[in-house]
Amino acid sequence: MKYIQSAKNAQVKQWKKLLTKKGRDEFGTYLLEGFHLVEEALKYKEDIVELIMNEEVDLPHSWDYDEVSITMVSKEVAKALSDTGTTQGVFAICNKQSKTVKPNHGTYLLLDGVQDPGNIGTMIRTADASGIDAVILGNGTVDLYNPKLLRSAQGSHFHLNVFHDDISGWIEECKSMGIPIYGTSLEDGVEYRSVSPQKSFALIVGNEGNGVSEEILQKTDQNLYIPIRGRAESLNVSVAAGVLLYHLKN
Amino acid sequence: MKYIQSAKNAQVKQWKKLLTKKGRDEFGTYLLEGFHLVEEALKYKEDIVELIMNEEVDLPHSWDYDEVSITMVSKEVAKALSDTGTTQGVFAICNKQSKTVKPNHGTYLLLDGVQDPGNIGTMIRTADASGIDAVILGNGTVDLYNPKLLRSAQGSHFHLNVFHDDISGWIEECKSMGIPIYGTSLEDGVEYRSVSPQKSFALIVGNEGNGVSEEILQKTDQNLYIPIRGRAESLNVSVAAGVLLYHLKN
């Protein structure tokens, strides 16, 4: 088994590049960290390139990693690879897989310029839990393989079709198929509960500060709002997405 | 106007102590950062002790800070006080205010051992938006004045009764008043939509990894679950709280 002691090792330097979008684009791979995410990766064998683990880590007996190449590393290397303050010392290098679909009478969550990787990951997790078919990351939305995004998504990016695509194109295609498209807006539109649950729909949520762009809001069939009863100015976007998805999903 | 150049100044060292719970408990004050939160603080004059701002920052004309003491600081000091990577250079020192209430036929969100300050802040914001009367932080829940918590709450801690208290005591008091108490559980209980919206209730959500403690779940009137339709193991706790609060609130 390969063992790497020094964080200055060339292989470690290459792995560290995967913490940036540029590096992930260059190599076509990304880095997953922590027991839960690596366990999820092992269930999707086609995605996994290799395991990296600190020598002091015990892998759970239930894990099936016989066919996976493993590199052991020192604590120093594990720390260098970690995106968190306290690493669990277990990592996987995975292939970026483009799980692209086209609208087909399913249920879709479209993100328009959402910035915070934690919010995006949480929405991917919620979309998975609520039985949504695909999450589309529009222009201006951070990279799917951002480490913080993957941590918040808790492995749901393996379960779901999640990919970067053009939202305007999606709206056109949904329209041509008769799939209702709902925007979200604080100011205009209808109270979300006035729309009944649907077998097929596309829901669009927007940027943390500015919401869905005006241009996109013009193209939807209907824009929904969640009533604010107290003195908060708005809801967190991933909470709003959760309330709407659980209401709309038939 | 007072001006502080050096981050080694004794006053700066004291302010920095407010980034820890120990320091906040010692001085009875806490530090708020950023335009939005400081603007909210200015609306609640009794809470604010003083403003701190970098000399290059322009305060909005709409702000009413005539009666507030201001200390100007260098960029170096602003950076030292900041809990974020990129500070906006504006801060407020505020008094910790105990906004304690007792159950009184209102609507209440009780947090049992929730750990992540971002989740707690987001739930306080959601409770505010959905018109909940109070949020009770049970034992094992992080300090209300944690900087990350306050950032996620977006000022809603000024709008709402939020305080640390014993959850078991709250359950007893709610029971004696006939206020229904709902726990949340992935495994047992009833689907949340089988419970109709209520004028008065207490909802309990729990720790990110372990949920509501067994001891507390035994004491509730009913435990609710949100159906998981996909392959996610669970929902993020603040998303779950949003779905449940918007369903339960009459």
Interface residues (C-beta under 8 A of the other chain):
Chain A: G118 T122 R125 T126 A127 D128 A129 S130 G131 I132 S152 Q154 G155 S156 H159 L160 I226 I228 R229 G230 R231 A232 E233 S234 L235 N236 S238 V239 A240 A241 G242 V243 Y246 K249
Chain B: G118 T122 R125 T126 A127 D128 A129 S130 G131 I132 S152 Q154 G155 S156 H159 L160 I226 I228 R229 G230 R231 A232 E233 S234 L235 N236 S238 V239 A240 A241 G242 V243 Y246 K249
